Amino acid sequence: MDKFVEENEVFEKYSIIKREQYADFLTNFLNQQAENGYVLNLNAEWGAGKTTFLKCWYNKLKANHPVVYFDAWKTDFTHDAMTALMDSFHAQLANPISGNKALIRDFYEKGMHFIKVAVPSLAVGYLKHKSGMPDDESLLQDITDTFGINVTEDSCSDALKETLKAALEQRKKVEGINEFKTALEKIAGEYIKVTNKNFPIYIFIDELDRCRPNYAIEVIENVKHFFNTKNFVFVIATDTKQLQHSIKAIYGYEFDSNLYLSRFFNQSVTLPQPKLIEFIQSKYQFKLDTSFPTDKNIIDDTLIAKLISKIFKYHNINSLREIDKILISLDSCGKSADKKLNILSLLTLLILRNFHPKIYNEFKYQKLIPYR
């Protein structure tokens, strides 16, 4: 088993969904766009199969390309997207080149300045001169050299010193972005050389839908500002409408979240949905209700699948994950029953119980008709 993605997650396992061809199309497209770095937004509603698609695509790509899989939900508790991203890059890219400690050290040193948890002493260490001056003296000298203000003079207030320290920190951060990207590119080049794989390096970011709004936004912002560099392709899977709501929750409901996201993604594509009727047919093995005509020329499994799909659409249920749960329950009832069931009635009750519990209880206990 792969440490990050299960090896049995392959497109052949989900043949009815028929998404392998789409993955091949995206691979060919992204390979041509990667020279200067590329960020692709893979859009689909929650439960539409984004995770399954990414994992299958990961296992197909990894023979020829380095691939990093980042589960944002698993790191949401850390409250620091930069640290989580750096750790994933280290675990999945730097480990094969662990003998080159200088590269790995450089990667962390260049990224340390952007980590929230970096304590002030670490920030000062980042600014130290190679001359070996004491930390405070080194920092004060940096401020004098940068701004032309001697903060050791008695006339320089503590407030001004703190302001100049903050300004220097900000300037170092801006200058450090390119240094961090250079360190990242060096690790990528060494990885390619050691593993004999090909550029680009693919980074799959998954499960943003489940994260706190501010953490999801932070992940995307960090990708764009710090990690988006040449020969790196990011595929960020999102329910884009939900993400836009998250952005509005942070920045205000009058905020143009669509325009905001367009700054971070080079392109957005929508994961194609499988044909619902075929998906339903692949999932159920029901006994036909005795009230149905048994003549196959009049009614067959395809017609039943069409009726079931219409019921799902009527109730505005589009998530494959939720549809699958209902079908599993329906199939279990059908297999455990001693007699044939009216599957359409049972399906309706399952939908009401799962998605409209109040209406379901009114029907069950008060005999109120759900549909009027």
N, C-alpha and C positions, 0 to 999 in steps of 0.2 A: 504493500500500500504506500502511495506517495504521502509524504508528511503533511502536505498542504491540501491536496485534492485527491479524493478516492480514485484509484486507477480504474475501477469498474464503471465510472461515469463516462460513457461513450455514446456517440450518436446512434450506434446500432441498437442500443438498449431502448431508445425512444423513437423507433422508426416511424411510428404513426405521426409524430409531430413534424417530421421531415424538415429539420433545420440545418442539416449538415451542409447542404448546398449554399445556404445563406452565409454560414461561417466561412466557407471557401471564398465566397465573393468578397466578404469583408477583409479576409486575409490578403487577397490579391490587391485590393484597394489600398489598405493601410501600408503594405510593404512599399508601395510607390510614394506614399506621403511622408514617410518617417524620417527623411534626411534631416529635417530641421525640428523634429519633434511634432507630435500630433496628439490631440485629445478628442476622443469620440464619445459622445453621449449615446448610450444604448437605452432607449426609452421603451418601457412597457408597464402596464398596470401591475400593482402588487398581486402576486400569485399567478402571473402569466408565464412563469418558467424562466426568468432571467438567470437565476442561480444555476439551474440545470444546464442551460445553454452555455454559460461561461465555463462551467466545469468540464463539459464535453469538449468545448473548443480548446480549453487549456490542455487537455490530454492529447488532442490532435496536434496542437502546435509544438508541444515540448520536445518532440523528437528533433526539430530543426531550429527552434528559437528558444532563447531564455524566456521564461514566463514567471511572473510574480502574481500570486493570488492574495489579495488583501481583503479580509472580511472586516468591514468597518464596524459591524455590530459587536464583534468580539472585543474591540478596543474602545468602545464608546465610554466605558467606565473610567478610562484613564484621563479624560478631559484634556488630552494633549495630542492632537492629530499628528503633529510633526514628529514627536517621539515614536508614535506607533508606526508611521510610515518608514522612518529610518530603521526601526527594528525589523520590519518586514524585508526591507531591502538588504539588510545585513544577513538575515537568516536565509534568504533565498538567492541572493547574488554573491554576497561576500564569503559565505562559508566554503564554496569550492576553491577560493583563492586565499584561504586563511593563512597560507604561508607568507603571503605578501602583507605583513603587518603594517608596513609604512603606508600603504594605500588605505587600509581600513582605518588606521589612526587619523589620517588626513581627512577622510570622509566624516568622521565624528567630530573632529576639531572644527571643520568648516561648518558643520551643521549645528554645533552646540549653541551658537549665538542666537538661533531661532527657536530654541526649545523653551517652553514656558517654565519648566521646573529648574532651569539653570539658575543657581543661586548667584548673588552678586559677586562672590569670590571667584566663581567660574568665569563670569563675564569679565572681571578684571584680568584673570589669567589669560583670557583670549587676547587681551590688548597688550600684554606684556611685551617689552622689547627683548630681543635676544641678548642684550647686553647684561641681563641678569640683575637689573635694578630692582629694588623692592617694589612690590605691587603698587602701593600708593604713589611712590615717586614716579613710577613708570606711567601711571594714569595721568598724573598732573602734567608730566612732560608732554604726553600725547595731546592734552588739551591746549597747552601753550603752543605746540608746533602747529596744530590744526587751526586754531582760531586766533592766534597771535595775542592771547590774553594770558598774563602771568597770574594764575590763580593762587600762587603762594604769597602774593602781596597782601599786606594787612587790609588794604582798601577793598579787597575782593570778599564780598559777603558769602556766607554759607549758602544762601539761596541761589546766588549766581553760580557758585561752584556746582551745586546740584543740577542747575539748568544746563550748564555746559557739559556735565557728565552725561545727562540724558541726550543732549544733542549729538555728542560724540558717539554714543551708543547707537543712535538712529543712523548716523552716517556710516558706521561700521557695518550695520545690518544691510544697508543698501549696497555697499561695496562688496559685502560678503556673499551676496546671492550668486554672482558669476563664479566666485571661487568655489562655492559649494557645488554648482553645476559641473565645473571642471573636475572636481574630485569624483563626482558621480560618473562622469564620462570615462574617467580613468579606470574605475572599477568595472564598468561595462566592457571596456576594451580588453582588460585582463581576463574577464570571465569568458569572453568570446574566444580568446586565444587558448585558454586552458581547456575549455569544453569542446572546442571545434564546432560550435554552433554558429548561427547566422544572425546578423542584425535584421530587423530591429528587435529590441527587447520589448516584450508585451507586459503591461501591468494591468491586471483586471481588478477593479474596485467594485465590490459587491455589498449588498445589504445596507446601503445608505437609507433605504426606505424605513428601516427599523430604528435608526439612530435618532437621538435628540436633534432638533432642528439646527441648533448652533454648532453641534459637532459635525453634522453632515456638511454644512456650509464650510466649516473650517477645513475639512478634508479636501474639498474641491479647491478652495483658495490656496492651500499649501501645494497641491499638485501643480497648479498653474504657475505659481510664483517661484517655487524652488525645484521641482522635479521635472518640469516640462523642458526637456533639452534634446539635442539631436540624437537620433536613433532610438528614441524612447517613444512607444505608442501606449497611451492610456485609453482603456475602455472603461468608462464609468457608467455602471448600470443604475438607472433610476426610474422611478415613477415620476416623470417630469412635472406633471400637474401637482402631485403631492409635494415635490421639492419646491415648486413655486409658492405653494401655500406656506411652507416652512420659512422661506425667505421673507415673505410678507409678515409672518409672525415675529420675525426678528427686526426687520427694518420698517415695518408699518404697512398697512393695507393699501395705501396709495402708492407704494413703491412699485416700480416697473420691474418685476421679477424676471420677466421674459428677456428684456434687454440686458439685465444684469447677468443672466446665465450665458447669454450669447458671447460675453467677454471671455468666458472660460472654456467654451467648447468650440473646436474648429468646425465640427459638423455634428448634427443629431440625426439618428436613424431610429426607426421603430421596429422592434422585434416582431416579425410577422406571426400572426396567430394561426394555429392549425385549423383545418376545417372542423368545426365543432361536431358535426354529424359523424365524421370519421373517428374523432376522438371518443365520442360516446360509444360507437360500435366496438371500439377496441377495449372498452372497459366493462361492459355489462354482458351477462349471460342470464337473462331473466326467463322465467316461465311465463308464457303468454296467458293473459287472463282468459277464463272460459267464456267471457262475454264477447271476446274478439272472434271474428270468423277465422277458422283454421285453414281456409283455402289460401295457399301461398300466393295465388294470383290476385287475391284481394288485399291481403295484409302481410307484410314481412318485416324482418328486422330493420330494414332501412326506413320504412315508414314509422316504426316505433321510435327510432333514433331521431327522425325529423320532429316527431311530436315532443319528445323529451327536450330537444334543443329549443323548440318554440317556448316551452314552459320556462326554461332558464332565461331566455331572452325577455319574456314577458315580465319576469321578476328582476330584470336588470342585473343578472349574475353573469359576469364575464370572466372572472378569475378561474383559470384552469385548476388552481389549487383547491378552491372551494367547490368547484364542480366535481372534482375527483373525490373529495370527501363525501359528497352526497351520493355519488354513484357507488362508492364502496359500501356505504350504509345500505343502499338500495339492493345491491348485489347480495349482501349478507342476509338481508331479510328474505330475498327470493330463494336462496339456497337452504335456509333453515326452515322454511315453511313446508308444511306437509301437503299443501294444496296450491294451486295456481293463484297468483295475486293480481289484483288490479294495480299494475305498477305505476300508472299515471296518477292515480289517487294517492298511492303511497309516496310517490315523488313529491307531490304537492304538499303533503303533510310534513315531510322531511324539510322541505324548503321553509315552510312556515315556522317549524320548530327552531330551525337554525338561524333564520334571518328576521323572523317576525314573531318572537316569542309571546308578545302580548296578545296578538291576534290568535295565535295557536292556542293559548290558554283560554281565551274567550270561547273559541270553538269547542275545546275539550270539556270545559267545566260548565259553560253557560249555553252551549249549543247555538252560539251565534254564528251565522254563515259568514265566512271570511270574505267572500266575493259578492258584491251587491251590484 
